[in-house]
Amino acid sequence: MTNENTTHGSTPSELAARTLGTVAPLTVSCLGLGCMGMSEFYGTGDEKEAVTTIHRAIELGVTFLDTADMYGPFTNEKLVGRAIAGRRDGIVLATKFGNERAEDGTRLGINGRPEYVRAAADASLRRLGVDHIDLYYQHRVDKTVPIEETVGAMAELVTAGKVRYLGLSEASPETIRRAHAVHPITALQTEYSLFTRDVEDEILPTLRELGIGLVPYSPLGRGILTGAIASPDDLDADDSRRSAYFPRFQGEALEVNLALVARVRDLATDKGVTPGQLALAWVLAQGEDIVPIPGTKRVRYLEENVGAAGLRLGAADLAALEAAVPRDAVAGARYGDMSTIDS
C-alpha cells in the first residue's frame, strides 16, 4: 500500500465542513456522531460517559449529532437534549420518526401518517429540549402511506419553524424522487461502508442527480471494521449483534468477515493507523457530499474516529482497500429481516 498522497490519521485541530444537499443545503462537520448506542442495542450504556463523549465531540469540532425517537425508546433524545443544554448554538441536530414504539419498547410498526408525523415531531422537540430540529428524517418508509402525504406533513413542520431541513432513511430511488418533488430533501441516511456498497448502484447516482447528500450510518460495519471484535464473546450479553437480526456476526459468516477485517488491519498497520480509521477514511474519500456518522459511546473511540478525518487516501490506497474487501466478499445480509427496507 503506497503512502503517495497520504497523510496519517491524527486528531485535526478543526474538522472540515461539508455541505449536504444543493437545493436545500445544510453545512455540517465532515464527521457526525451517531448517538444510538449510548442508549440501546449495543450493550449496556453509561449516561455519564455518553454525555462526556458528546461534549468531547463538540470540543473536537463534531457539530452533527444524530438520534431518533425510537432509540431507547425515547431515552436517547432525552440524553442528547441534556448533553447539548447550553451548547445548542453551532450544533446541527438530526432526529428521526417512523419506527413507532411503545414506552415499554414494543415495536408498533412503521408509521408515516401525517397526524403521526406532527405528533412525533412535537414529542421529539420536548424530549430534546429545543425549539427546532435541524434535520428531520423519516426513519423508515411507510409503504401503506403515499410518500407525498408523509413528506407533505414534514414540509408543514418546516413552514411552522419546527424543522429546518428534511431527510429520508433507507428509501428507494423512486421514493426519493417522489419525496423530493414535494419538498427538497437535504439528505438520505442509509448504511454505507466497505462492507455495504449496494448504495453505489442506484441510490448514490440518484442522490447526486437530485442534489441530495448522503449520511452513511454504520460506516464501520457496526464496529467489525475497527478490528475490536474477534468473536461474539467480545460483545456484551445484551448486544443485539449477537442475535440473528445481524447475520454478519453469526457463525461461518463472522469467520469470513473477520478474515476480511484482517486484510484491512494489515493495510492499516502499514500506514500506522487503526483499521477503523482506514475504513472510515475510505467512506470520507467517496465524495464531499458524504458525511458519515460513526456511532460510539466512549471518548477513546470518538477520538479515534475523528482522527480518520486527517487521513488522506490516494488512488492506490483506495484500490488496495477495495481489493482487500471486494464488494461480493462480505458474508451475510446486513439485516436478518429486510422487510422494512424500501426497495
Disulfide bonds with the S-S distance in Angstrom:
none
